[in-house]
Amino acid sequence: QVQLVESGGGLVQPGGSLRLSCSASGIIFSIDTMGWYRQAPGKQRELVAVIISGGTTNYEDSVKGRFTISRDNAKNTVYLQMNMLKPEDTAVYYCNAIIRGLGRREFWGQGTQVTVSS
């Protein structure tokens, strides 16, 4: 089937930067959308950023101007460059993709922890 593997999380000081990566592997004919969600303790999972196959992007309001989503279609990989990080960005970040393979399905990564703290 399909697997999404994330990397790049960690501990960073306020104002710092991190880059998350997520690679899709398996039976993939095309990828409609790739995106990042996050879930902080005690809160619901929320959309952070999404990029569709044509390159259109959408961001959650609190990350606009600080985060940038991009994708490498040849590598089936999506990136999230996070700059000017704030403590409120602390969460588990999940990669999400809608992929056409044996069917059209939604997939999730295992999650990667991002902690912003001094």
C-alpha positions as CSV (number, residue, x, y, z in Angstrom):
1,Q,0.0,0.0,0.0
2,V,1.2,3.5,0.8
3,Q,3.3,4.8,3.6
4,L,4.1,8.4,4.7
5,V,7.3,8.8,6.6
6,E,8.0,12.1,8.3
7,S,11.3,13.6,9.6
8,G,12.7,16.9,10.9
9,G,10.9,17.5,14.2
10,G,12.7,18.5,17.4
11,L,13.4,21.1,20.0
12,V,14.0,24.7,19.0
13,Q,14.1,28.0,20.7
14,P,11.5,30.7,20.1
15,G,12.4,32.5,16.9
16,G,14.2,29.5,15.5
17,S,13.5,27.4,12.4
18,L,12.8,23.8,11.5
19,R,12.1,22.0,8.3
20,L,9.8,19.0,8.2
21,S,9.8,16.4,5.4
22,C,7.3,13.7,4.4
23,S,7.9,11.2,1.7
24,A,5.3,8.9,0.3
25,S,6.1,5.4,-0.9
26,G,4.2,2.4,-2.3
27,I,1.7,2.1,-5.1
28,I,1.3,5.7,-6.2
29,F,-0.1,6.8,-9.6
30,S,-0.6,10.4,-8.6
31,I,-0.9,12.6,-5.5
32,D,-3.8,15.0,-5.4
33,T,-2.9,16.9,-2.2
34,M,-0.2,16.9,0.5
35,G,-0.4,18.8,3.7
36,W,0.5,19.2,7.3
37,Y,-1.7,19.1,10.4
38,R,-0.8,19.5,14.0
39,Q,-2.3,18.5,17.3
40,A,-1.3,20.2,20.6
41,P,-2.1,18.5,24.0
42,G,-5.7,18.9,24.8
43,K,-6.6,20.4,21.4
44,Q,-8.1,19.1,18.2
45,R,-6.0,18.4,15.2
46,E,-5.9,21.4,12.9
47,L,-4.8,22.0,9.3
48,V,-1.5,23.9,9.1
49,A,-0.8,24.0,5.4
50,V,-1.8,22.2,2.2
51,I,-0.5,22.1,-1.3
52,I,-2.4,20.7,-4.3
53,S,-1.0,19.1,-7.4
54,G,-1.1,22.3,-9.4
55,G,0.9,24.1,-6.7
56,T,-1.8,26.1,-5.0
57,T,-1.2,26.5,-1.3
58,N,-3.4,27.3,1.7
59,Y,-2.2,28.2,5.2
60,E,-3.8,28.4,8.7
61,D,-3.9,32.1,9.6
62,S,-1.5,31.9,12.5
63,V,1.3,30.5,10.4
64,K,0.9,32.8,7.3
65,G,4.2,34.6,6.6
66,R,6.2,32.2,8.8
67,F,5.6,28.8,7.3
68,T,6.1,27.7,3.7
69,I,4.9,24.4,2.2
70,S,6.4,23.0,-0.9
71,R,6.5,19.7,-2.7
72,D,8.9,17.7,-5.0
73,N,6.6,15.7,-7.2
74,A,9.4,13.6,-8.6
75,K,10.2,12.4,-5.0
76,N,6.6,12.3,-3.8
77,T,7.8,14.5,-0.9
78,V,6.3,17.5,0.8
79,Y,8.2,20.0,3.0
80,L,7.2,22.4,5.7
81,Q,9.7,25.2,6.3
82,M,8.9,26.7,9.7
83,N,10.5,30.1,10.6
84,M,10.0,32.5,13.5
85,L,8.7,29.6,15.6
86,K,6.6,30.4,18.7
87,P,5.8,28.3,21.8
88,E,2.3,28.0,20.6
89,D,3.5,26.1,17.5
90,T,4.4,23.2,19.8
91,A,2.5,20.2,18.7
92,V,2.8,16.8,17.0
93,Y,2.8,17.5,13.3
94,Y,1.2,15.0,11.0
95,C,1.7,14.6,7.2
96,N,-1.4,14.0,5.2
97,A,-1.9,13.0,1.6
98,I,-4.7,12.1,-0.8
99,I,-3.2,9.6,-3.2
100,R,-4.4,7.7,-6.2
101,G,-3.0,4.2,-6.2
102,L,-5.1,1.1,-6.1
103,G,-7.9,3.6,-5.3
104,R,-8.2,7.2,-4.2
105,R,-7.5,7.3,-0.4
106,E,-6.3,9.6,2.4
107,F,-3.2,8.6,4.3
108,W,-1.5,9.9,7.4
109,G,2.0,9.8,8.7
110,Q,3.0,8.7,12.2
111,G,3.6,12.2,13.5
112,T,6.7,14.1,14.5
113,Q,7.1,16.2,17.7
114,V,7.9,19.9,17.4
115,T,8.7,21.7,20.6
116,V,9.4,25.4,20.8
117,S,10.8,26.3,24.2
118,S,13.7,28.3,25.7
